[in-house]
Amino acid sequence: MAAGELLFTKMHGIGNDFVVLDGINQVVNLSSAQVQRIADRHFGVGCDQLLVVEAYPGEEADFRYRIFNADGSEVEQCGNGARCFARFVYDQGLTQKTTIPVMTASGLIVLNIQPNGQVMVNMGVPEFSPERIPFISERQQTLYNREIAGEWVSFSAVSMGNPHAVLQVTDVDTAPVGVLGPALEHHPSFPRRVNVGFMQVLGRDRIRLRVFERGSGETLACGTGACAAVVAGCIQGLLDTQVTVALPGGDLQIRWDGEGQPVWMTGPAETVFRGTLRL
Ligand SMILES: N[C@H](CCC[C@H](N)C(=O)O)C(=O)O
């Protein structure tokens, strides 16, 4: 591989797509501008997020997992990316394990490659305290009300390592994602911006969901967004423990046993092609 070139793998988790870089067998040191260029769907490869696989020096994890949004921002967590991470390190022979502890900017997650090829991930315990989301509010509430784009909007706020606001809508197909998504993403109540989920409850075990992602816009799927939506539905008494989340790109299985418990996410991870990046 020549100087200024990087080998990459293009992957997706139910349509949420990624450029994955092996940062162990090659030196990956990208500027924000370079990430934006790679993520560009005309001038680059195109992806929602760029993922970097790194060695991790400590005992508690085998790898470090770094996540960059299409706008070049580095973020704390990515659920669909975590499943692709597991598939990548296993298929690339970087591990022979099928239970893989990985360190992220928001802490340890554990990836489990299932016999059927799907990946189950312990996404950690959701966080509701405003200062930990972060979200500016005098006190913690199940639902918050803010004026967004000229209308009063109710939403839940929760962190899955990354910040999420979840609104309940009657029909995701007609939800004002393009208006409320960016307006809430950049609302001053969220000092580090926020991912915005639009949830339609179909039953106590099934929801539809669209997500306007921080730093990437609306995606076909958002793993942490699916976790956040189920948690928001549960704390409002709308959902049971095991929920199928139907996103535009496909379905995820989410399980949450309640306060203080981790959220489990199960779904597919696909490799589409491999290539060489010229920086
Ligand atoms: N846009 C997110 C990161 C990617 C999350 C999403 N792709 C997922 O599958 O969880 C954020 O800024 O926190």
The ligand as a Tripos MOL2 file, in Angstrom:
@<TRIPOS>MOLECULE
LIG
   13    12     1     0     0
SMALL
NO_CHARGES

@<TRIPOS>ATOM
      1 N1        -24.9630   10.0400   15.3550 N.3       1 LIG1
      2 C1        -24.6060    9.3990   16.6320 C.3       1 LIG1
      3 C2        -23.4750    8.3620   16.4270 C.3       1 LIG1
      4 C3        -23.9170    7.1730   15.5910 C.3       1 LIG1
      5 C4        -25.0870    6.4650   16.2190 C.3       1 LIG1
      6 C5        -25.8660    5.5180   15.3100 C.3       1 LIG1
      7 N2        -25.4000    5.3810   13.9670 N.3       1 LIG1
      8 C6        -26.0570    4.1740   15.9820 C.2       1 LIG1
      9 O1        -26.1920    3.1440   15.2940 O.co2     1 LIG1
     10 O2        -26.1380    4.1550   17.2500 O.co2     1 LIG1
     11 C7        -24.1530   10.4800   17.6250 C.2       1 LIG1
     12 O3        -23.7320   11.5430   17.1800 O.co2     1 LIG1
     13 O4        -24.2340   10.2170   18.8350 O.co2     1 LIG1
@<TRIPOS>BOND
     1     1     2 1
     2     2     3 1
     3     2    11 1
     4     3     4 1
     5     4     5 1
     6     5     6 1
     7     6     7 1
     8     6     8 1
     9     8     9 2
    10     8    10 1
    11    11    12 2
    12    11    13 1
@<TRIPOS>SUBSTRUCTURE
     1 LIG1         1 GROUP 0 **** ****
